[in-house]
Each structure stands twice: as structure tokens, then as C-alpha cells.
């Protein structure tokens, strides 16, 4: 399934909200990215933050499965959204 850029942004923002609503996940995300709370406020509308949030979820199978279930998505939808935002090949491999 493909997503439009708008759909991918919406999905990424939902993923970011999911992370922020969970203090342990938010702390881990902030630690992994080196972001500070004020960075989140400044970057909230940008695609970079959305890609970072999706990357964080996609790094761990249990995180992506839990987030996808909570958001009513398939786990692969999060990767598809990430690719829509950052482009094919941006995750370390090229699209066929």
C-alpha cells in the first residue's frame, strides 16, 4: 500500500504523539535522537521530526508492533510512511 505525502505526515505525527504520550518511550526517543523538549516544539511541524519518530519505532520490532497496534495500522505501514516522507533508498536500501 502506498501513502500520499499528507497521509504519511499524518501517520508520522500520530506516531510522534504516541511516543510523547508514553514517558518511557519519550525519554528513550529523546535520548536516542539527542533532542531536547524545546527541539520538539521547534521541529513539530517539520518532516525531519516525523522521520526521526518513525525511525525510532522501526528500530525495534516490539516498538513497531506495539505502536502499529495502538494506531490501528499494520507494522509495515509505518515503514511505508517513512519511505513516503524520506524517499526510496533513504533507509539503507534501494527500492526495486
PLY file of the C-alpha trace (Angstrom):
ply
format ascii 1.0
element vertex 96
property float x
property float y
property float z
element edge 95
property int vertex1
property int vertex2
end_header
0.00 0.00 0.00
1.26 3.48 -0.84
0.50 6.63 1.08
0.31 10.19 -0.12
2.70 12.64 1.46
-0.18 14.06 3.52
-1.19 10.59 4.73
2.42 9.76 5.62
2.75 13.04 7.57
-0.47 12.33 9.46
0.71 8.82 10.30
4.11 10.09 11.42
2.53 12.75 13.62
0.27 10.10 15.17
3.39 8.03 15.84
5.11 11.02 17.44
2.09 11.70 19.65
2.04 8.01 20.57
5.69 8.29 21.68
5.24 11.53 23.60
2.23 10.18 25.50
4.42 7.40 26.92
7.09 8.84 29.24
9.43 5.85 28.95
9.19 5.85 25.16
9.54 9.64 25.01
12.68 9.53 27.18
14.17 6.76 25.05
13.32 8.65 21.85
14.83 11.86 23.17
17.94 10.02 24.31
18.35 8.18 21.01
17.95 11.32 18.92
19.68 13.79 21.23
16.64 16.06 21.02
15.54 18.29 23.88
11.94 19.30 24.68
12.45 22.71 23.09
13.69 20.97 19.92
10.40 19.08 19.74
8.44 22.31 19.92
10.59 23.94 17.24
10.54 20.93 14.90
6.96 19.78 15.49
5.68 20.71 12.03
8.70 19.53 10.07
9.16 16.23 8.29
12.56 15.63 9.92
10.99 15.09 13.32
8.38 12.79 11.81
11.09 10.71 10.12
13.03 10.53 13.41
9.92 9.30 15.24
9.28 6.61 12.63
12.96 5.61 12.64
12.88 5.20 16.41
9.83 2.95 16.24
11.19 0.95 13.32
14.48 0.20 15.10
12.81 -2.31 17.41
10.29 -4.95 16.41
8.39 -4.78 19.69
8.10 -0.98 19.47
6.83 -1.01 15.90
4.35 -3.82 16.56
3.00 -2.15 19.71
2.73 1.28 18.07
1.08 -0.10 14.94
-1.46 -1.98 17.02
-2.25 1.10 19.08
-2.58 3.25 15.95
-4.71 0.67 14.12
-2.06 0.12 11.44
-0.06 -2.74 10.07
3.61 -2.61 11.14
4.69 -2.31 7.51
2.54 0.80 7.14
4.97 2.68 9.37
7.88 1.81 7.07
5.82 2.73 4.02
5.02 6.11 5.59
8.68 6.65 6.41
9.65 5.92 2.82
6.97 8.30 1.56
8.44 11.08 3.71
12.15 10.48 3.14
12.15 8.79 -0.25
13.16 5.34 -1.51
16.64 4.27 -0.56
16.75 6.55 2.47
16.57 3.64 4.90
19.73 1.98 3.65
18.46 0.05 0.65
17.12 0.89 -2.76
13.56 0.26 -3.88
13.14 -2.32 -6.65
0 1
1 2
2 3
3 4
4 5
5 6
6 7
7 8
8 9
9 10
10 11
11 12
12 13
13 14
14 15
15 16
16 17
17 18
18 19
19 20
20 21
21 22
22 23
23 24
24 25
25 26
26 27
27 28
28 29
29 30
30 31
31 32
32 33
33 34
34 35
35 36
36 37
37 38
38 39
39 40
40 41
41 42
42 43
43 44
44 45
45 46
46 47
47 48
48 49
49 50
50 51
51 52
52 53
53 54
54 55
55 56
56 57
57 58
58 59
59 60
60 61
61 62
62 63
63 64
64 65
65 66
66 67
67 68
68 69
69 70
70 71
71 72
72 73
73 74
74 75
75 76
76 77
77 78
78 79
79 80
80 81
81 82
82 83
83 84
84 85
85 86
86 87
87 88
88 89
89 90
90 91
91 92
92 93
93 94
94 95
